[in-house]
Amino acid sequence: MDTVPSPPHGQVDLDSQVDAVRAFSRFYTRQIGLLDEGLLASPFSLTEARVLYELAHRDGPTAAELGRDLGLDAGYLSRLLRKFEERGLIARTASPADARQSEIALTAAGGEAFAPLNEASHRQASALLRRLAPAARDRLVKAMAVVQDLLGEGSRPAVPYLLRPLQVGDIGWITHRQGLLYAQEYGWDESFEALVAEILGAFVKSFDPARERSWIAEREGEVVGSVFVVRQSDAVAKLRLLYVEPSARGLGIGKRLVEECIRFARAKGYGTLTLWTNDVLASARHIYQSAGFTLADEERHHAFGKDLVGQNWNLAL
């Protein structure tokens, strides 16, 4: 009696798993529109959009660094960057570490080109998640984290974080944490916590999704930072309530939150992004200065149980 040889141990399971991976790949590329001619109804391909994203979120990488980190062929990346340069989207400067290399950064035109793409990506991800119940969203995000852990080969940040919009429960948490942190670090009294509650309450009650935005930084399921942009007038947007938890400082979260505010304000057509702070908040002021904000005026005042110097900072967009 003839017999059919059995496949090697585990082969049947592997083949079915390969089919499952390929099916998921086909499914997900449809979900996020990768089969469209232009990514997110933009003139950019997926690769071009990814390079723009990296340039918007990194401090002067070289072409070699981009190619290595993104796994791109050097010749292909060179042609892509040359195309960006011809369109005025990027600028190159000699690297202080190696004169043979150039550091690459987005120009103002590059930032303007990236802003609507970034906004469209946010809307797409938001629409995808809004189809799910909150518990299902949590399952999806955690499943994605598992995929990154298993396939990332060390490329995932050691301490990852994500940015998301405001959710139920955040108002009370942010009010509590900011009140507590500023009391511990600067000795401010409960009147500051009351001010935070007042600002956040007003944000929720009068929220204009077309002109205002929130970003909540989350790491390992915990809120570790936040910032808000509110409409002050048709021409002026205001950055409010930037903070980062002590456990998450040094990861670039504060800088990233401010950058998101700037990109959003530019994309929405504001002419100025303004903010109010106090001079004792040195780390925050350094972030604002590095982002291009300039001090407009300052005034001594007594608030939160302390004698302080309040400052208004502006960024022309």
Backbone bond lengths (Angstrom), bond angles and torsions (degrees), N, CA, C in turn:
res aa  C-N    CA-C-N  psi(-1)  N-CA   C-N-CA  omega(-1)  CA-C   N-CA-C  phi
1 M - - - 1.461 - - 1.517 109.09 -
2 D 1.357 115.24 126.30 1.462 118.70 -179.51 1.522 109.80 -72.74
3 T 1.301 115.20 145.06 1.462 120.29 176.77 1.520 109.71 -125.31
4 V 1.303 114.89 149.10 1.471 120.61 177.04 1.516 107.79 -91.41
5 P 1.312 117.53 122.37 1.466 119.01 -178.59 1.532 110.71 -61.03
6 S 1.299 113.86 140.64 1.465 119.23 178.91 1.517 109.62 -73.70
7 P 1.303 116.74 144.72 1.469 119.27 177.22 1.515 109.27 -67.86
8 P 1.303 117.13 157.44 1.465 120.44 177.17 1.522 110.38 -52.37
9 H 1.308 114.80 152.00 1.456 120.96 -178.19 1.531 110.86 -55.81
10 G 1.340 116.10 125.70 1.460 120.30 177.85 1.517 114.86 86.86
11 Q 1.348 118.69 -7.98 1.455 120.73 -174.81 1.528 112.05 -66.64
12 V 1.335 116.71 -42.10 1.460 119.72 -179.74 1.528 109.98 -61.04
13 D 1.315 116.74 -45.28 1.459 120.33 178.90 1.522 111.06 -62.53
14 L 1.324 116.51 -40.95 1.458 119.39 -179.01 1.522 110.64 -63.79
15 D 1.320 117.43 -45.12 1.455 120.39 -179.81 1.527 111.48 -60.20
16 S 1.328 116.87 -42.87 1.466 119.70 179.25 1.525 110.48 -66.67
17 Q 1.327 116.31 -34.37 1.463 119.56 178.18 1.522 111.46 -69.96
18 V 1.328 116.69 -37.42 1.463 120.71 175.10 1.522 109.85 -60.11
19 D 1.333 116.40 -45.28 1.463 120.38 178.19 1.531 110.86 -60.53
20 A 1.315 116.36 -39.36 1.468 120.63 -179.30 1.524 110.80 -66.20
21 V 1.342 116.93 -41.37 1.464 120.45 178.65 1.522 110.45 -63.70
22 R 1.334 116.66 -43.40 1.460 120.35 -179.96 1.528 111.35 -65.65
23 A 1.324 116.04 -39.61 1.467 119.96 178.10 1.526 110.75 -63.45
24 F 1.350 115.74 -41.70 1.463 119.06 178.58 1.523 110.59 -64.25
25 S 1.321 116.91 -40.23 1.458 120.92 179.42 1.527 110.55 -60.85
26 R 1.341 116.30 -44.64 1.470 119.48 178.78 1.526 110.67 -63.82
27 F 1.330 116.37 -41.86 1.456 121.31 179.87 1.525 111.17 -62.09
28 Y 1.331 116.76 -47.56 1.458 119.62 -173.21 1.521 112.00 -72.40
29 T 1.328 117.75 -35.10 1.465 118.94 177.42 1.523 110.84 -63.11
30 R 1.340 116.97 -34.22 1.471 118.91 174.14 1.516 110.95 -67.78
31 Q 1.331 116.83 -41.61 1.462 120.83 -176.48 1.525 112.04 -60.46
32 I 1.319 118.12 -39.94 1.466 120.45 -175.41 1.532 112.93 -104.51
33 G 1.331 116.40 12.93 1.455 119.74 169.88 1.509 116.28 73.29
34 L 1.328 117.93 26.77 1.465 119.34 -178.52 1.523 112.66 -73.21
35 L 1.333 117.18 -12.78 1.458 119.91 178.85 1.523 111.87 -86.13
36 D 1.339 116.99 -8.85 1.456 120.15 178.71 1.525 109.96 -69.63
37 E 1.326 115.74 154.44 1.471 119.61 -178.48 1.514 111.58 -63.72
38 G 1.323 117.00 -42.25 1.458 121.68 176.25 1.513 109.08 -118.48
39 L 1.322 117.58 135.01 1.461 120.47 -177.43 1.517 110.51 -65.70
40 L 1.333 116.77 127.42 1.467 123.39 176.29 1.526 111.36 53.66
41 A 1.333 115.85 43.95 1.471 122.37 178.09 1.533 111.99 57.21
42 S 1.330 116.12 30.28 1.463 121.17 179.23 1.529 108.91 -109.14
43 P 1.331 117.34 170.49 1.474 119.41 176.17 1.525 113.23 -80.92
44 F 1.337 117.52 4.82 1.456 120.99 -174.15 1.527 111.72 -103.74
45 S 1.335 114.53 143.60 1.457 120.40 173.09 1.525 108.90 -77.21
46 L 1.331 115.68 172.21 1.465 119.92 178.35 1.530 110.89 -58.26
47 T 1.334 117.07 -45.64 1.468 120.48 -178.44 1.519 111.25 -64.91
48 E 1.332 116.37 -43.03 1.466 119.86 179.12 1.523 110.60 -61.68
49 A 1.329 116.22 -43.06 1.471 120.12 179.70 1.521 110.67 -63.75
50 R 1.348 117.21 -38.07 1.456 119.63 -179.63 1.528 111.18 -67.79
51 V 1.316 117.14 -37.78 1.466 120.00 177.79 1.532 109.92 -66.39
52 L 1.326 117.12 -41.78 1.465 120.27 176.46 1.523 110.72 -60.27
53 Y 1.330 116.68 -41.18 1.458 120.78 179.17 1.529 110.46 -61.04
54 E 1.329 116.53 -46.03 1.464 119.91 -179.37 1.527 111.09 -62.25
55 L 1.327 116.66 -41.35 1.460 119.87 -179.84 1.525 111.37 -67.35
56 A 1.339 116.63 -31.70 1.462 120.26 179.37 1.523 112.37 -74.54
57 H 1.328 116.70 -20.90 1.461 120.17 -174.40 1.527 113.59 -116.32
58 R 1.330 117.00 8.36 1.463 119.37 178.70 1.518 109.55 -128.92
59 D 1.300 115.27 157.56 1.461 121.37 -175.18 1.525 110.13 -99.18
60 G 1.336 115.81 90.03 1.457 121.44 174.27 1.515 116.35 60.78
61 P 1.348 119.29 54.29 1.462 119.10 176.57 1.524 111.14 -70.53
62 T 1.304 116.52 158.11 1.462 120.97 173.65 1.525 108.78 -90.38
63 A 1.324 115.75 165.96 1.461 119.92 177.80 1.528 110.35 -62.06
64 A 1.330 116.36 -37.50 1.460 120.06 179.88 1.532 110.93 -62.88
65 E 1.325 116.09 -40.65 1.470 120.37 179.29 1.524 110.84 -66.70
66 L 1.338 116.85 -42.10 1.464 119.94 178.41 1.524 110.91 -62.54
67 G 1.337 115.82 -46.34 1.458 119.87 -179.36 1.515 112.28 -61.22
68 R 1.335 116.29 -42.36 1.468 120.50 179.75 1.523 111.19 -65.95
69 D 1.319 116.81 -47.09 1.464 119.93 -174.43 1.522 112.65 -72.17
70 L 1.339 117.26 -30.32 1.456 120.39 -178.81 1.527 112.75 -97.70
71 G 1.334 116.70 -5.84 1.458 119.90 179.64 1.515 112.73 68.83
72 L 1.333 117.51 35.37 1.460 121.66 -177.23 1.526 111.48 -100.22
73 D 1.310 116.04 143.80 1.457 121.87 175.20 1.528 109.39 -61.88
74 A 1.315 116.62 135.72 1.461 121.31 -175.23 1.526 112.16 -59.82
75 G 1.317 117.18 -41.75 1.456 120.69 -179.44 1.516 111.92 -66.35
76 Y 1.339 116.28 -42.69 1.456 120.63 179.56 1.522 110.58 -64.33
77 L 1.339 116.84 -44.02 1.464 120.79 179.65 1.524 110.49 -64.57
78 S 1.319 117.59 -38.74 1.457 121.11 179.28 1.531 110.90 -61.00
79 R 1.334 116.54 -42.57 1.464 120.24 179.08 1.534 110.59 -66.36
80 L 1.328 115.74 -39.01 1.461 119.85 179.87 1.529 110.69 -64.63
81 L 1.327 116.26 -45.18 1.461 120.06 -179.93 1.528 111.67 -66.35
82 R 1.330 116.33 -36.49 1.464 119.35 177.42 1.529 110.62 -62.77
83 K 1.333 115.47 -38.63 1.463 121.03 177.06 1.529 110.70 -63.01
84 F 1.325 116.49 -43.67 1.465 121.01 177.51 1.528 110.86 -62.07
85 E 1.334 115.05 -41.05 1.464 119.78 -177.91 1.524 110.39 -65.82
86 E 1.317 117.50 -41.62 1.460 121.60 179.27 1.525 111.54 -62.81
87 R 1.336 116.35 -30.10 1.464 121.07 179.46 1.532 112.24 -88.68
88 G 1.336 116.36 0.77 1.453 120.26 177.90 1.515 114.65 75.17
89 L 1.335 116.47 21.96 1.457 120.54 -177.24 1.524 112.90 -88.29
90 I 1.329 117.10 -22.60 1.459 120.72 -179.53 1.522 110.36 -133.72
91 A 1.327 114.78 160.36 1.463 121.58 174.28 1.521 108.03 -133.81
92 R 1.305 115.99 147.59 1.466 121.23 -179.78 1.522 109.35 -115.61
93 T 1.331 114.81 140.79 1.466 120.83 173.66 1.524 107.79 -133.35
94 A 1.327 116.02 149.57 1.462 119.90 -178.82 1.523 110.32 -62.54
95 S 1.314 115.61 135.46 1.461 120.49 178.93 1.529 109.59 -72.47
96 P 1.334 118.14 129.78 1.469 119.75 178.23 1.523 111.87 -67.31
97 A 1.338 116.81 -21.36 1.461 120.32 -179.33 1.525 112.54 -84.06
98 D 1.353 116.41 -27.69 1.465 120.59 -177.51 1.521 107.81 -154.19
99 A 1.329 116.78 107.71 1.466 121.64 -176.07 1.519 112.38 -62.62
100 R 1.337 117.11 -18.43 1.465 120.02 179.11 1.522 111.77 -77.71
101 Q 1.325 116.99 -14.17 1.457 122.27 -178.29 1.525 110.26 -108.08
102 S 1.315 116.53 152.24 1.458 122.00 175.57 1.519 109.96 -116.09
103 E 1.320 115.44 136.89 1.450 119.98 173.09 1.527 108.35 -86.05
104 I 1.315 115.89 138.93 1.463 121.40 -173.27 1.518 109.25 -113.81
105 A 1.320 116.09 136.30 1.467 120.50 178.56 1.518 109.17 -142.46
106 L 1.314 116.16 152.39 1.458 120.76 174.57 1.521 109.61 -69.69
107 T 1.309 116.34 139.54 1.455 121.37 170.33 1.528 108.33 -81.60
108 A 1.336 115.90 177.66 1.470 118.75 175.59 1.523 110.06 -59.35
109 A 1.344 116.38 -39.21 1.470 119.79 178.44 1.529 110.53 -66.03
110 G 1.340 116.17 -36.22 1.462 119.69 177.48 1.514 111.69 -65.07
111 G 1.339 115.77 -41.13 1.459 119.88 177.25 1.515 111.49 -62.54
112 E 1.342 116.19 -39.91 1.461 120.34 178.75 1.524 111.10 -67.28
113 A 1.323 116.98 -35.31 1.465 119.96 178.39 1.523 111.61 -70.86
114 F 1.343 115.77 -34.18 1.466 119.34 -178.19 1.522 112.34 -77.89
115 A 1.334 117.63 -31.75 1.472 121.28 -173.26 1.525 113.19 -55.88
116 P 1.344 120.07 -51.23 1.474 118.07 179.53 1.521 112.89 -66.15
117 L 1.333 117.10 -30.78 1.458 120.27 176.94 1.526 110.40 -65.77
118 N 1.325 115.66 -43.23 1.458 120.81 177.96 1.527 110.63 -64.30
119 E 1.324 116.06 -41.17 1.462 121.07 179.32 1.529 110.50 -65.05
120 A 1.330 117.32 -42.16 1.465 120.81 179.44 1.519 111.13 -64.95
121 S 1.334 116.51 -38.03 1.463 120.54 177.70 1.517 110.63 -63.82
122 H 1.350 115.81 -40.49 1.465 120.10 177.83 1.529 110.30 -62.67
123 R 1.338 116.46 -45.46 1.463 119.97 -179.56 1.520 111.13 -62.55
124 Q 1.332 116.29 -40.47 1.458 120.00 -179.41 1.524 111.21 -63.35
125 A 1.342 116.64 -47.25 1.464 120.06 179.38 1.523 110.88 -64.09
126 S 1.339 115.84 -38.62 1.458 119.94 178.80 1.520 110.98 -63.47
127 A 1.343 116.38 -43.90 1.469 119.91 179.27 1.525 111.16 -63.27
128 L 1.329 116.01 -38.12 1.462 120.52 179.14 1.527 110.73 -62.71
129 L 1.339 116.00 -43.54 1.463 120.73 -177.38 1.526 112.33 -74.95
130 R 1.333 117.13 -31.82 1.463 120.26 -177.88 1.530 112.19 -66.78
131 R 1.317 116.73 -18.95 1.465 119.64 176.54 1.520 111.98 -71.44
132 L 1.322 116.72 -14.31 1.459 121.61 -175.03 1.520 111.26 -107.66
133 A 1.316 115.71 151.87 1.457 121.21 172.03 1.529 108.69 -68.99
134 P 1.345 118.23 155.35 1.473 120.31 -177.81 1.524 114.26 -51.67
135 A 1.334 117.51 -41.94 1.467 119.68 -179.77 1.521 110.94 -65.04
136 A 1.335 116.30 -37.60 1.466 120.20 179.23 1.524 110.65 -68.99
137 R 1.338 116.33 -35.66 1.463 119.29 176.80 1.524 110.89 -61.43
138 D 1.331 115.55 -44.40 1.464 119.66 178.71 1.525 110.93 -59.72
139 R 1.324 116.88 -42.20 1.473 121.05 178.54 1.523 110.77 -61.35
140 L 1.348 115.70 -43.49 1.454 119.99 -178.78 1.519 111.42 -63.22
141 V 1.338 116.80 -47.83 1.467 120.63 -178.26 1.527 110.69 -63.16
142 K 1.322 116.90 -41.05 1.465 120.00 178.48 1.523 111.20 -66.52
143 A 1.346 116.64 -37.81 1.470 119.92 177.53 1.518 110.82 -63.94
144 M 1.322 116.87 -38.96 1.467 120.58 177.45 1.523 110.50 -63.98
145 A 1.332 116.25 -38.65 1.463 119.75 178.17 1.522 110.78 -63.75
146 V 1.337 116.83 -36.84 1.465 120.70 177.50 1.524 110.25 -63.73
147 V 1.336 116.60 -43.35 1.471 120.56 178.39 1.525 110.14 -59.69
148 Q 1.326 117.01 -44.14 1.465 119.81 178.80 1.522 111.90 -63.45
149 D 1.322 115.77 -40.90 1.464 119.55 179.45 1.518 111.69 -62.31
150 L 1.349 116.00 -42.22 1.467 120.20 -174.73 1.522 112.95 -77.99
151 L 1.320 117.59 -32.83 1.464 120.51 -174.71 1.521 113.71 -109.09
152 G 1.329 117.21 -4.36 1.453 119.86 -172.40 1.502 115.60 -72.45
153 E 1.322 118.44 -21.43 1.463 122.44 179.17 1.527 111.52 51.15
154 G 1.341 113.98 41.58 1.462 117.61 176.08 1.502 114.77 83.33
155 S 1.363 118.17 -0.42 1.459 119.23 -178.30 1.517 112.40 -80.01
156 R 1.327 117.01 -19.08 1.463 119.80 179.26 1.522 109.10 -71.32
157 P 1.332 118.65 139.81 1.465 120.52 179.79 1.515 111.48 -55.59
158 A 1.330 115.96 147.18 1.459 120.20 -179.05 1.523 111.20 -61.22
159 V 1.325 116.87 -35.17 1.459 121.18 178.72 1.532 107.18 -128.14
160 P 1.330 118.16 81.44 1.461 120.76 -174.40 1.528 111.50 -70.60
161 Y 1.305 115.63 156.15 1.449 121.16 172.43 1.520 107.54 -145.59
162 L 1.318 115.41 160.05 1.451 119.76 176.56 1.517 108.77 -129.60
163 L 1.334 115.54 155.63 1.452 121.69 174.77 1.510 108.91 -108.70
164 R 1.308 116.52 134.53 1.457 121.91 179.93 1.525 108.71 -142.60
165 P 1.348 117.11 165.09 1.460 119.01 176.73 1.526 111.75 -77.55
166 L 1.307 116.29 174.22 1.462 123.13 -179.24 1.525 111.09 -61.35
167 Q 1.337 115.84 138.35 1.458 121.84 176.31 1.525 109.28 -126.92
168 V 1.336 115.11 165.25 1.462 120.12 176.82 1.532 109.07 -58.80
169 G 1.322 115.88 132.28 1.460 121.80 -178.42 1.515 113.23 102.63
170 D 1.348 116.88 -21.17 1.462 120.00 -177.54 1.526 112.46 -70.82
171 I 1.333 116.61 -36.55 1.471 119.92 -176.39 1.533 110.66 -57.66
172 G 1.327 115.51 -51.31 1.461 119.26 -179.69 1.509 112.47 -64.67
173 W 1.339 116.37 -39.25 1.466 120.34 -178.33 1.518 111.30 -65.94
174 I 1.341 116.87 -47.39 1.462 120.37 -178.04 1.517 110.29 -64.81
175 T 1.333 117.04 -41.21 1.465 120.64 177.30 1.526 110.47 -59.78
176 H 1.328 116.40 -47.04 1.462 121.46 -179.98 1.527 111.66 -61.60
177 R 1.338 116.51 -48.93 1.460 120.07 -175.56 1.530 112.15 -68.84
178 Q 1.336 117.60 -41.43 1.468 118.12 179.28 1.525 110.42 -66.65
179 G 1.343 117.07 -42.07 1.462 119.37 177.94 1.513 111.56 -59.24
180 L 1.340 116.11 -43.64 1.458 120.81 -178.12 1.526 111.77 -69.90
181 L 1.320 117.24 -45.86 1.464 120.80 -176.99 1.520 112.32 -64.38
182 Y 1.330 116.98 -44.24 1.459 118.74 -178.99 1.524 111.34 -70.22
183 A 1.336 117.01 -26.75 1.471 119.67 173.71 1.523 110.23 -69.47
184 Q 1.324 116.92 -43.13 1.462 121.57 -178.44 1.523 112.03 -69.83
185 E 1.334 117.36 -41.36 1.456 121.13 -172.07 1.533 113.65 -90.17
186 Y 1.341 117.35 -28.32 1.466 119.46 -175.40 1.525 113.10 -128.64
187 G 1.330 117.17 -3.00 1.451 120.17 178.53 1.512 114.47 74.49
188 W 1.336 117.68 20.15 1.464 120.38 -179.57 1.529 110.09 -72.93
189 D 1.320 115.96 148.54 1.461 119.86 -176.94 1.526 111.63 -90.37
190 E 1.357 114.79 -172.27 1.467 120.24 -172.66 1.531 112.92 -69.21
191 S 1.334 117.75 -13.09 1.460 118.69 178.82 1.534 111.49 -65.93
192 F 1.346 117.14 -27.17 1.467 118.63 176.15 1.521 110.29 -69.82
193 E 1.325 117.25 -42.68 1.456 120.24 177.14 1.524 110.66 -59.38
194 A 1.329 116.27 -39.37 1.461 120.55 178.20 1.524 110.82 -63.67
195 L 1.347 117.04 -38.78 1.465 120.84 178.21 1.528 110.76 -64.31
196 V 1.336 117.12 -43.25 1.464 120.78 178.38 1.529 109.89 -59.54
197 A 1.339 116.75 -45.05 1.462 121.05 178.98 1.526 111.02 -60.77
198 E 1.323 116.17 -40.41 1.466 120.95 -179.99 1.530 111.08 -64.85
199 I 1.334 116.92 -45.00 1.465 121.40 -179.55 1.523 110.53 -63.70
200 L 1.325 116.87 -45.74 1.456 120.27 -178.12 1.526 111.56 -68.52
201 G 1.332 116.80 -37.49 1.455 119.55 176.97 1.514 111.50 -61.99
202 A 1.332 116.52 -42.68 1.461 120.79 178.35 1.520 111.35 -65.99
203 F 1.330 116.82 -36.44 1.468 120.89 179.06 1.526 110.22 -60.46
204 V 1.317 117.03 -46.56 1.461 121.25 -178.61 1.526 111.20 -67.60
205 K 1.328 116.88 -43.62 1.461 120.89 -175.19 1.529 112.78 -66.94
206 S 1.323 117.22 -35.82 1.466 120.01 -175.43 1.529 112.62 -115.32
207 F 1.313 117.37 22.26 1.468 121.90 -174.11 1.526 112.02 -57.98
208 D 1.324 115.78 128.04 1.465 123.31 176.00 1.524 108.16 -113.37
209 P 1.334 118.01 99.71 1.476 119.97 -174.57 1.520 114.26 -62.07
210 A 1.338 116.89 -21.13 1.463 119.49 179.64 1.520 112.31 -78.80
211 R 1.347 117.20 -19.71 1.455 119.69 -173.38 1.522 114.01 -130.35
212 E 1.320 117.52 -2.99 1.459 121.09 -176.00 1.526 109.73 -133.75
213 R 1.329 115.22 158.02 1.464 118.88 -175.41 1.526 110.56 -157.46
214 S 1.316 115.77 151.67 1.467 122.09 173.88 1.518 108.90 -124.56
215 W 1.319 115.93 149.47 1.461 122.03 173.97 1.525 107.74 -131.79
216 I 1.314 116.74 124.11 1.450 122.47 177.02 1.524 107.96 -113.28
217 A 1.322 116.96 122.09 1.467 121.41 177.28 1.521 108.28 -86.66
218 E 1.324 115.72 127.88 1.461 120.86 -177.76 1.528 109.26 -127.35
219 R 1.312 116.10 134.93 1.464 121.13 178.84 1.523 108.59 -135.33
220 E 1.335 115.12 124.03 1.461 121.28 -179.40 1.523 111.55 52.28
221 G 1.341 115.48 41.81 1.448 120.96 176.22 1.511 116.05 80.73
222 E 1.338 118.37 1.14 1.457 121.81 -178.34 1.525 110.77 -115.55
223 V 1.327 116.50 141.86 1.459 121.39 174.99 1.526 108.72 -71.17
224 V 1.344 116.60 125.24 1.466 120.55 -178.36 1.524 112.66 -123.54
225 G 1.315 117.56 5.51 1.454 119.60 178.61 1.513 110.93 175.41
226 S 1.331 115.88 165.93 1.465 119.36 179.02 1.516 109.89 -164.76
227 V 1.327 114.61 163.41 1.456 122.00 173.05 1.525 107.40 -161.01
228 F 1.333 115.93 157.10 1.458 121.10 -176.98 1.524 109.51 -137.29
229 V 1.334 116.13 146.11 1.458 121.94 170.60 1.520 107.13 -118.53
230 V 1.336 116.22 125.71 1.460 121.28 178.93 1.522 109.46 -121.90
231 R 1.322 115.54 154.75 1.460 121.55 177.85 1.519 109.27 -79.65
232 Q 1.329 116.67 122.24 1.461 120.94 173.91 1.524 110.25 -96.44
233 S 1.333 115.47 -37.15 1.463 122.35 173.87 1.520 106.52 -158.04
234 D 1.322 117.25 -179.94 1.465 119.45 178.59 1.521 111.86 -60.98
235 A 1.337 116.65 -29.26 1.465 120.89 -175.94 1.520 113.63 -101.67
236 V 1.326 117.60 -15.93 1.470 120.71 -172.06 1.529 110.93 -125.19
237 A 1.333 115.37 128.67 1.459 122.33 172.80 1.522 107.95 -109.24
238 K 1.337 116.02 153.80 1.460 120.26 -178.09 1.519 110.82 -122.94
239 L 1.312 116.04 128.68 1.469 122.78 175.13 1.531 107.59 -85.32
240 R 1.341 116.90 131.99 1.457 119.61 -175.68 1.527 111.81 -137.12
241 L 1.333 114.11 146.72 1.465 124.02 166.54 1.532 114.74 59.10
242 L 1.333 116.88 40.06 1.465 119.02 172.91 1.523 109.71 -66.39
243 Y 1.319 116.55 130.50 1.478 119.76 172.03 1.512 109.35 -156.89
244 V 1.330 116.08 153.84 1.462 123.01 175.99 1.524 107.76 -136.20
245 E 1.319 116.46 134.51 1.459 121.21 178.57 1.534 110.53 -62.23
246 P 1.316 118.30 144.68 1.474 120.90 178.08 1.526 112.77 -53.64
247 S 1.321 117.23 -36.87 1.470 120.75 -177.37 1.519 112.70 -68.15
248 A 1.354 116.77 -17.16 1.465 120.14 -176.79 1.526 112.42 -112.89
249 R 1.311 117.75 7.06 1.460 119.94 -179.62 1.529 110.04 -75.04
250 G 1.319 115.18 150.00 1.463 120.36 -177.26 1.513 113.59 91.68
251 L 1.334 117.86 -1.83 1.463 121.99 -179.73 1.525 111.99 -97.72
252 G 1.323 117.22 -0.38 1.462 120.42 -179.00 1.517 113.71 82.89
253 I 1.334 117.58 13.24 1.464 120.25 -176.85 1.527 110.69 -67.53
254 G 1.344 117.79 -44.13 1.457 120.32 179.95 1.517 111.63 -59.59
255 K 1.321 116.74 -45.38 1.470 121.50 178.60 1.522 110.52 -61.23
256 R 1.335 116.01 -43.40 1.468 120.42 -179.48 1.531 110.98 -64.35
257 L 1.319 117.80 -41.22 1.464 120.95 -179.85 1.529 110.44 -62.44
258 V 1.327 117.05 -43.24 1.458 120.45 179.14 1.534 110.42 -65.77
259 E 1.326 117.33 -40.47 1.468 120.35 178.25 1.521 111.27 -60.97
260 E 1.332 116.76 -40.00 1.465 119.91 178.47 1.520 110.61 -63.24
261 C 1.325 117.16 -39.90 1.470 121.20 177.64 1.531 110.69 -60.85
262 I 1.324 116.42 -44.51 1.465 121.16 -178.57 1.524 110.49 -64.25
263 R 1.335 116.77 -46.11 1.464 119.86 -179.65 1.524 110.82 -61.61
264 F 1.323 116.02 -43.04 1.465 120.05 -179.65 1.522 110.59 -62.97
265 A 1.340 117.38 -47.81 1.456 120.89 -178.00 1.527 111.39 -61.12
266 R 1.319 117.09 -39.77 1.462 120.81 177.61 1.526 110.78 -65.29
267 A 1.332 115.86 -44.87 1.463 120.11 -178.15 1.522 111.40 -63.01
268 K 1.324 117.22 -29.75 1.465 121.03 -178.66 1.529 112.72 -88.64
269 G 1.310 117.57 0.87 1.453 120.73 173.65 1.511 116.01 84.76
270 Y 1.330 117.77 14.43 1.465 119.65 175.03 1.526 109.39 -69.08
271 G 1.324 115.88 148.85 1.459 119.98 177.68 1.514 113.02 -91.81
272 T 1.340 116.33 -25.54 1.465 121.36 -177.03 1.522 109.77 -141.16
273 L 1.322 115.53 140.72 1.464 121.83 170.28 1.523 106.06 -113.25
274 T 1.316 117.00 122.11 1.454 121.46 -176.10 1.519 110.56 -118.46
275 L 1.327 117.07 163.29 1.455 121.13 176.33 1.516 109.31 -157.21
276 W 1.323 115.94 157.74 1.463 122.57 175.19 1.519 107.99 -121.08
277 T 1.331 115.52 135.12 1.457 120.18 179.39 1.529 108.67 -147.37
278 N 1.310 116.42 -174.82 1.465 121.52 175.68 1.518 108.94 -122.53
279 D 1.335 116.17 148.00 1.469 119.60 -170.97 1.525 113.20 -65.93
280 V 1.344 118.22 -18.36 1.467 119.22 -179.96 1.529 111.77 -73.09
281 L 1.323 117.79 -15.11 1.465 120.98 -178.83 1.529 109.09 -86.30
282 A 1.316 115.43 70.72 1.471 121.85 -170.57 1.526 112.89 -63.05
283 S 1.326 117.97 -41.96 1.469 120.31 -177.51 1.519 110.67 -63.72
284 A 1.328 116.79 -43.59 1.462 120.34 179.07 1.528 110.43 -64.27
285 R 1.345 116.34 -43.02 1.469 119.45 179.88 1.525 111.47 -61.37
286 H 1.328 116.69 -36.26 1.464 120.04 177.93 1.528 110.76 -63.69
287 I 1.326 116.90 -40.76 1.469 120.75 177.88 1.523 109.98 -62.78
288 Y 1.337 116.76 -44.18 1.458 120.06 -179.08 1.532 111.12 -63.70
289 Q 1.321 115.97 -44.56 1.466 119.27 179.43 1.520 111.43 -62.82
290 S 1.312 117.06 -42.17 1.466 121.14 179.99 1.521 111.39 -63.89
291 A 1.339 116.50 -29.38 1.463 120.95 -179.74 1.521 112.19 -82.93
292 G 1.348 117.48 -5.99 1.455 120.83 176.70 1.511 115.51 105.89
293 F 1.324 118.32 1.86 1.457 120.32 176.30 1.537 109.89 -67.14
294 T 1.321 115.94 147.11 1.460 121.02 176.18 1.533 109.29 -123.46
295 L 1.324 115.58 146.48 1.458 121.26 -178.96 1.523 109.34 -71.59
296 A 1.339 116.48 122.61 1.471 120.97 -179.37 1.521 110.88 -90.83
297 D 1.322 117.07 -45.05 1.461 120.62 178.02 1.522 108.44 -165.86
298 E 1.329 115.69 165.22 1.457 121.00 177.37 1.520 109.62 -147.61
299 E 1.333 115.27 156.37 1.458 119.62 -176.19 1.524 109.34 -154.20
300 R 1.312 115.47 136.77 1.465 120.02 176.70 1.532 109.08 -71.83
301 H 1.331 115.38 141.13 1.458 119.37 178.32 1.528 108.34 -155.62
302 H 1.318 115.81 165.20 1.463 121.75 176.76 1.520 107.80 -112.92
303 A 1.331 116.52 117.42 1.457 120.51 -179.06 1.520 108.83 -153.58
304 F 1.316 115.30 153.23 1.463 122.66 176.72 1.531 111.59 58.93
305 G 1.338 115.57 26.63 1.459 120.98 178.91 1.506 114.66 81.29
306 K 1.342 118.14 11.05 1.470 121.75 -176.38 1.528 110.80 -135.03
307 D 1.331 115.48 155.48 1.462 121.03 168.72 1.520 107.70 -85.15
308 L 1.314 116.86 120.47 1.461 121.52 -172.05 1.527 110.72 -130.30
309 V 1.320 115.08 168.94 1.465 121.68 172.08 1.520 106.99 -118.78
310 G 1.336 115.92 106.62 1.457 120.58 178.13 1.511 110.63 -79.50
311 Q 1.334 115.85 144.03 1.468 119.92 -177.12 1.533 110.18 -133.73
312 N 1.317 115.89 140.82 1.464 123.04 171.32 1.519 108.72 -106.63
313 W 1.330 116.05 127.69 1.463 122.31 179.49 1.526 108.53 -119.79
314 N 1.338 116.38 143.60 1.464 121.53 -179.35 1.533 110.60 -129.15
315 L 1.319 114.87 149.11 1.462 121.59 172.38 1.521 107.86 -129.41
316 A 1.341 116.37 119.34 1.461 120.49 176.01 1.522 108.47 -76.07
317 L 1.316 116.76 126.24 1.450 121.24 -176.97 1.524 112.39 -96.92
